[in-house]
Amino acid sequence: MEDPLVGRYFVIMESNRKIGMMGTVKYKIIPSYYLVEFWDFLSDEPGNMVIIEFREMVSEIGNYTWQFFENKKEYIQWIKAHPF
């Protein structure tokens, strides 16, 4: 069974509710760790990939909150409604 986070799009919002980063969850590496790919704001093209611990994605650590989307259509609609 595939992990429910894999394939989802996300934005990371700063405490002032501005978009800090955006991207997709690519793979579950090992329990509790995921490979995520960040996207460039201007070109909406893939960028850096990093390994992130699950607890960082689901809790407010520092001043950041992750928002997840089922698919790209949902993600794009949300981005258009929340300009940078």
Secondary structure, DSSP 4 states (H G I P E B T S, - for coil): ---TTTT-EEEEEETTS-EEEEEEEEEEEETTEEEEEEE-TTT--EEEEEEEEHHHHHS-BTTEEEEEESSHHHHHHHHHHS--
